[in-house]
Amino acid sequence: MVLRGYRLRGTDLTGITQEIKKISMSVNKIRARTYAKLLGNEIAFLVDKIALNVYTRDPTVSIYECACSRTEEEIRVAQLQGLKTPYNLQVYGQVFTEADYTYFAISCMQNEFLKAFHRLEEYSVSESEYEDPNNSKTKLWKSLMEKTATPMTINFGNGIPQIAKDQIVYPTKKERCRTEARHQVCNRILNQVSFGKQIPPECLMKNIDQMMKILLQEESQKEIAAKEKELMNILPELEGADFIFSVPSADVPAQS
């Protein structure tokens, strides 16, 4: 897709403002749901690494606080650099008016956010349409861009969403065990194909290709299954877990 566009019949400023408010509300609901999953994944990652003695828990900070800090930093960096990652929660729109319609050119890194614009008529331009100079949509968008030197820009969603703790969405224990088992086996194979040495950037993809071939073998899949079963007895449940939000040092009696 060359341009993700929508249009709304009418150019009345009051009507446009009302639609923008409704769209912004929908965008922010999607942003909150996305953040709830990102935060849940980060909490799960920290909990699992602590359970496996990969990380040492900070006695002065809760796992929840640490996960919030790490997730929010990922979001800030992704949005500042305009990266196409799940952490980029920005949604922008440029607004144009022409004849009886108001047009919105939307910029976002995740298609999930486009659901917020279902109220409008889609008026996007695909690659094939853009290559056709006689296509009506292509001609219209090019005309709008050329006529409007500085179009009005709308920020439909930015910053860090605010959610309650009970809105956090955690991956299931089985999903966590499966992921951790796969990661452990992948790391072992990568270490094997790199002969235990640090992998230089120019060799990374070559080694990953070698690793993937070995990973798909039956022996590797059995190893993953065995590790997954083992991890089910090690990794803790997350739903309703109070330790995620507590500070360990607060449970230690003060020394006299």
Secondary structure, 3 states (H helix, E strand, C coil): CCEEEEEEECCCHHHHHHHHHHHHHHHHHHHHHHHHHHHHHHHHHHHHHHHCCCCCCCCCCCHHHHHHHHHHHHHHHHHHHCCCCCCCCCEEEEEEEECCEEEEEEEECCHHHHHHHCCCEECCECHHHHHCCCCHHHHHHHHHHHHCCCCEEEEEECCCCCCCHHHCCCCCHHHHHHHHHHHHHHHHHHHHHCCCCCCCHHHHHHHHHHHHHHHCCHHHHHHHHHHHHHHCCCCCCCCCCHHHCCCHHHHCCCCC
